[in-house]
Amino acid sequence: MENEMTYTAAFDELQQIVSDMEDGEITVDDLAVKVKRAAELIKICKQKLTSTEEDVNAILKELEG
Amino acid sequence: MSDTRQIFTLKQVVSSIRKTLEERYQQAYWVKAEMHKLNRFPSGHAFPELVQKEDDRIVAQIGATIWSQNLQRIQKQFAEVVKEPLKEGTTLLMNVKIVFHETYGLSLQVVDIDPSYSLGELQKERQETLKKLQAEGILNKNQFLDFPLLPKRVAVISADQSKGLSDFMQVLDQNTRGYRFFTMLFPAYLQGDMAVASIQEQLRKIERVKKHFDVVVIVRGGGGEVGMSCYNNFSLCKAIATFPLPILTGIGHSTNMTVAEMVAFRNAITPTELADFLLEAFDAFAVPVLNAQDQISSGARQLLETMGLHFTNETRLFRNAVKRCSEANKNQLHKISDAYRSNAQGMVRRHRQLMNFSNKELTRAARMVIEQRKDVVNHLPGFLKQHSSTSLLNALNHINQKESLVRLMDPANVLRRGYSITTVNGHTVNAATKIEEGTIIKTQSFDLEIESTVNKKKIYGK
């Protein structure tokens, strides 16, 4: 769930930046910061799509225990 | 003694029983009974036990026969209509003949089984399950769960090596978008009598490690469309409805949706469709992310362009405003300076005129004063000669008068005229002087000073 929180949060924050930008709520002053943050979030999200962190053996061990 | 008793052979007896029964039960009858055991023999014939139970106690029991040919026909028809195999332990409606055989004894020969009765029974179970889930308020419980944004960790309940499972995995693994799923198989029977317990057992396992998973899928495929009634089983459906993770079903069933499929978070007809659904969920996440990339870069560019344009406009406006303002000021300055110049010239002119005028006047006045003074000076010697002797004589008389007055006022002259001066401690006596009886006073006359002591004091007028 911790894992999910991270990409859910990343996704939500990214969507927020996009909608702020579309609504013209981002000023030139914080444009650079927002664009940099968006790039980080996009990287996180893309990583989530193409990687897995679970391990079958660990789960099996948990089931035996 | 002759034997008068009538003695029958066994064959005669059983033949008689058979004849009696055949006469009594000439037709076939519809009988409702539970088929306890099918007892199918290698020959293809079956010899099931038929029972009737009341409160789980057997109150009637009889052996039955289904000849191989009948059995094949009955099974085929049953599977077609009911979509279930002929199952032991279920109540069936059978068309039976009562037969008695000389060597095998009494049995019921089953010539037909009514599949629609069994279908009705199954429908009844389905309805019962739905009603119970509804009554417990859990019919839509699984559907109310939040679906994860990315259903990437998938617990798969399926039969190992089944076609359904391989179809499902193939769609997930070979997706062209590069999405990675984590799947773990929890093998189970997916149809028939064993399925209920088997699936529930795997659900219990998954629940113990649920933090590692986002969703559960139940995938079946490749088997026939029979043995699905397990998915109407109340306890299995309840386990699905109340499971803490969303359960997705893809059990490849085309007619009459089972209760399990109805209570699952989502039902897909086939495992392939189910895998597509998961990929779509990934798309729903990925597409906005990819769009965000474009939206943000184009948004940023647009913002910068807009601001650049805005800045250019502002600069132009500012320049124009400054120009207008400076021109307006210049004009005003010109006006003011013109006004000043003409005012100043006027003033200088006026002052110059005034000065000229004053100059003349002054010269004239000065000349006049000089003339007057000259006149006075000219007359002065005569005037002085005429007036000086009279005024000196008057002044002398005046001084003489003042001198005799001063002489008269001299204290010595006053004392000479008989007056005396009384002093106490060197001060003349007046109202403020304290004079008591015994005070020493001094009295000064013209030629004498007397010192005396006061014997009596009298104050006048008080």
Interface residues (C-beta under 8 A of the other chain):
Chain A: M1 E4 Y7 T8 F11 L14 Q15 I17 V18 M21 E22 G24 I26 V28 L31 K34 V35 A38 L41 I42 C45 K46 K48 L49 T50 S51 T52 E53 E54 V56 I59 E62 L63
Chain B: P148 L149 L150 K152 R153 R177 G178 Y179 R180 F181 F182 M184 K205 R208 V209 K211 H212 D214 F282 F285 A286 P288 V289 N291 A292 Q293 Q295 I296 S297 G299 A300 L303 L304 M307
